Amino acid sequence: MTATTSAATTSADPTATPLAPAAFRTPAILLSGPVDHDMYRDFRRQLDGAEGQDLVVVELSTLGGDPEVARMMGEDIRFHSEAEPRRRFVFLGKAAIYSAGTTFLSFFAKPNRYLTRGTRLMIHERKMNKQLTVNGPLTTCIAGLKATLHEIECSIAIQNEGFANLIRGSQVTLEEVLRRAPENWYIEAERARELGLIEAVL
């Protein structure tokens, strides 16, 4: 993600006015399940099918998945928002928006983020499951260790860019997210609204 990812629409934009519940009756894009490449293909198919619609509601329910796939979907939203500013892309989270789902949410500007009642957001740090074997000439061992360290550092940077996008304009600080994310931070919909992470609860 980039630092400007979720700024596709600002509160000054007339397309960012609060939406009534009726606007969410028939979402253009319906997604549920793990955030993976199958979801991405389904997402792209429905996104292409929504061509010409000025209001595109993306409804999602997920227990998480691949953060890079979430970023791919988010970048598609960002690209279309910037290329076609007359169109409004709105996120509707239902029941559970965990992990990669929250990453996807962060690509939408705050005026375009909605959750249904009782929905929980879950924010956590990226995880790594990798075994590192140190074996061979010492210089080669050092190179392998540095490569893994660089991979971790890059992943942390990407993660923190996403956190910054998520909390932009809210009452939540990056320090608080970094403190709570390692323990899995669950935020109920109404609390997310109070903190300024979303626009409204339906």
N, C-alpha and C positions, 0 to 999 in steps of 0.2 A: 504494500500500500504506500501511497504518498501522503504527505501531510495535507494535501488538498483534496483527498479522495472524497470525503463526505460533504464537501462544500458545493456540490453541483447546484443546489437550490438554496437560496437564503430566505430568511423570514421576510425580507422586503419584497420578494418576488410575489406577484399576484397569484401565481400558481401554488403558493405555499400557505394559502388560507386554510384554516381547519376544515376538515371534511365531516359531513354528517354520516351517521351509521349506514344510511341507505347507499352510500357510495361504495360500500364494501360487500354488497349483496352478491355480486357475481364477479369475483376476482378473475383477472385475465390470466394469471399464472398461479397454479396450485401445486405446491411442493410438500412432500412429507417423507420422513424416513432419513436414513443416513446421508450426509453430505458427501457424495462420491461422484465418480465420473458418469454413472447412470443418471443421477440427479442432474448433473450438468447438461447432459444431452436432452433430457426432458425439459429443462429450463430453457435451453436455446430454441427448442422446437416451439414452445409456447410463446417465447419472446418474439420469435419471427411471426407467429400467428397473430400477435397483437399489433402488428404494424398498422399504423393509421389511427390507433386509439389514442386520444389525448390523455386519458387517465388510465394508467396501468397499475393495478393493484397486484402485488406479489404476496401471496399468502404462504406462510411456511410454518411447519411444525417439525422439530428435529431434536434428537438427543445428541447431535454432534457429528463429527466426521473429519474429513480432510480439510485443514485450514487453507491449503493452496487451492483447492477446488472452490471454496467459499470466496477466496480472493478473485478467482477467475470470473465467477458470477458477478461479484461486486464491480469488477472492472468493466464488465459489459453494461451494467447499470450506469456507471459513471460515464462511459463513452456515449451511450445513447442520450443521457441527460444533457451532456455538453453539446452533442451534435444536433439535438432537436430540443432546444430550450422551451418550446411551446408545449411539449409533452411533460406530464408529471408521473414520476415513478414512485409508488408508495409501498412501504413495507407493512404487512400485517402479520404479527406473530401470534400463533395460537397454541395454547397448552404449555409447550416447552420450547424454548429457544436456547439451546445449550451450545457452548464451545464454538464450533465452526459456524453455527447459526448466528451467534452474536457477532462474529467476524463479518458475516454477510450484512447484518443489520447496520454495522458501522459505516457502510458505504452509502447509506441513505442520509440525507440531511435531516436534522431533528424534526422539522415540520412535517416530514414524510415518514415518520416512525409511529406505528400504532401497535398496541397489544390488546388482545381480548382479556376480559376479566379472569383473574386467577393464573394467568400465564406467568411463568418464571423465566427470567434470563439467568444464564450461568456463565460466569467469566472465569477462565483459568489460564494458567501459563501453558505454553506449548510443552509437549512432552517428547522425550527422546528415548528410544529403546535400542541401544547399540552396544555391542561388545567390541572392545578395542584390544587387539593382540599386539604386543610389542615383541617383535621377533625379526632379527636380521642385523645388518650393519648399523652402528649407532646413528650415523647421519640419516639413514633411512627411517629409523625409529623416530627421530626428532621431527622429520617431515610429516610422518603420519599423525603424530600427536598434534602438531600445529594445524594440520588440515582439519582435524576434528574440532579443535578449539575455534578455528575460523568459522566452521559450520555452526557451532553453538552461538558465537557472537553475532553472526548474520541473522540467525533465527530469532534471537532476542531483539535485534534492531527492528525486524519486520513485525514482531509481536507488539513492541512498544509503539510503533507507528499506528498499528490498528487500535490499540488502547487510546491513543491520543485522538484519533478520529471519533471513536465512540463517545468520549467524554467532552468533546468540544462544545462549549456553550452551556455546559451543565454545572452542577454544584460539586461534582466529583473531581478530585485532583488526581493527577497521574501517580502521585506518591501513594494515595489510598488504594488505587487499583493494584499497583505493584506490591503493596503490603498484603492485600486480601486475595489476589489471584492464585498464589501457590496453594491455598487451602480450599479452592473452588468457592467463588462468591456467588450465591444465589440471591436474586433480587426479584421480589414479587412485582407485578405490573403496576399497581398503584404507587408503590415505593419508587419504581423507576420513573414514573411521571413526576413525583415530588422532587426527585433528584435532578430532573431536567434531562434525562437520557432519552425520553420519548415525548411525543406530542400529546397523546391522549390514550385513554383506556376505553374500549368499547364494551 
